Amino acid sequence: MILSKQKFYSFFILFFFVCTNLLGQDAHFSQFYANPLYLNPAFAGTVDYPRISVNFRDQWPSIPRNFITFSGSYDQHVNALHGGIGVLVSADIGGAGIFQTYNAGIIYNYRLYATTDFVLQFALQANYLASSFLLSRLQFASEILNPNAPPTLPTDLRNSITSQFDANFGMVGYTPYLYFGLAVHHLLPTKTKFFTLPGDKWIPKWTAHAGGKITITEKKKHEVTFGDIFLYPNLIFISQGNFYYLHEGFYFKFYPFTIGTWLRHNFKNLEACIVTCGIEYKVFKIGYSYDFNLTKLERTGGTHEVSLQFFIPYSSNPTKKKKFFPIECPKF
């Protein structure tokens, strides 16, 4: 059985995923707070104005048929619901479409004031998950030489497509200077049905995160102006099955500019160094990050990620709204 060069790369990626039991692992983003609902559904409605977030991730661009991931979300605070609402969609495509995963979810986030300066938020996300594993997109040499030949792969291994409902949970607690949270994704026993093997399923993903805001220079209280300086140290731990990652980093904000750096690793090896930069102007924020690969897997081209956030100001004559203070966390 002979494969062309590009097909070989696709088959290599397939082999890598099967051997490492990653068939049920979620896609990863490096700009955590530029994609807040993906990190933790409890971030829905934690800002002053309705928010639209769009993210694009290009992983290992030097390898043919690499991994492309998109996400988009909308969220806002709703006084009548005592919390926030949100919508999140995402798509993860690898191997020129051999692997495809799509998610669409709605979020309700309940806000609880423990004290006047300490807020707790608890969120539930109803999710619809669709995944496919399309080996029919591979073309083998025997099929090229003889188009009438029977498929190289057995019929039951060529394609696997499944869709199902899922549920996620999240909580966030914060003060004007500190914040922390916990999220659990895939609460329901969602099957992948790849290869029709029993037990193949999306493993629950646990995310714990904490950080703080250190004010270095601030001209006006409760209003960010040009030249204000802040430092945001952060720690994020993500675990899914036998895989776990610890992210340690910080953001340095000299308004309207932000730069940041992170280390991603498990307890044995460094995997990547992440460098982030961003700029914000009024209701727009745009960010870029690059993952420098620190493993032995060379010539992958690293990972590029771009984010865009847009805030929708209220009308000039809004109805009277209950005051609440938003979470003071990074935006990239």
Stockholm file with secondary structure:
# STOCKHOLM 1.0

chainA/1-332         MILSKQKFYSFFILFFFVCTNLLGQDAHFSQFYANPLYLNPAFAGTVDYPRISVNFRDQWPSIPRNFITFSGSYDQHVNALHGGIGVLVSADIGGAGIFQTYNAGIIYNYRLYATTDFVLQFALQANYLASSFLLSRLQFASEILNPNAPPTLPTDLRNSITSQFDANFGMVGYTPYLYFGLAVHHLLPTKTKFFTLPGDKWIPKWTAHAGGKITITEKKKHEVTFGDIFLYPNLIFISQGNFYYLHEGFYFKFYPFTIGTWLRHNFKNLEACIVTCGIEYKVFKIGYSYDFNLTKLERTGGTHEVSLQFFIPYSSNPTKKKKFFPIECPKF
#=GR chainA/1-332 SS CCCCHHHHHHHHHHHHHHHTTCTTCCCCCSCGGGSHHHHCGGGTTCSSSCEEEEEEEEECTTSSSCEEEEEEEEEEEEGGGTEEEEEEEEEEEETTTTEEEEEEEEEEEEEEEEETTEEEEEEEEEEEEEEEEEGGGCCCHHHHHCTTSCCSSCHHHHEEEEEEEEEEEEEEEECSSEEEEEEEECCSCCBCCGGGCTTCBCCCEEEEEEEECEEEECSBTTBCCTTCEEEEEEEEEEEETTEEEEEEEEEEEETTEEEEEEEEECSSCEEEEEEEEEEEETTEEEEEEEEEECSSCCSSCCEEEEEEEEECCCCSSCCCCCCCCCCCCCCC
#=GC SS_cons         CCCCHHHHHHHHHHHHHHHTTCTTCCCCCSCGGGSHHHHCGGGTTCSSSCEEEEEEEEECTTSSSCEEEEEEEEEEEEGGGTEEEEEEEEEEEETTTTEEEEEEEEEEEEEEEEETTEEEEEEEEEEEEEEEEEGGGCCCHHHHHCTTSCCSSCHHHHEEEEEEEEEEEEEEEECSSEEEEEEEECCSCCBCCGGGCTTCBCCCEEEEEEEECEEEECSBTTBCCTTCEEEEEEEEEEEETTEEEEEEEEEEEETTEEEEEEEEECSSCEEEEEEEEEEEETTEEEEEEEEEECSSCCSSCCEEEEEEEEECCCCSSCCCCCCCCCCCCCCC
//
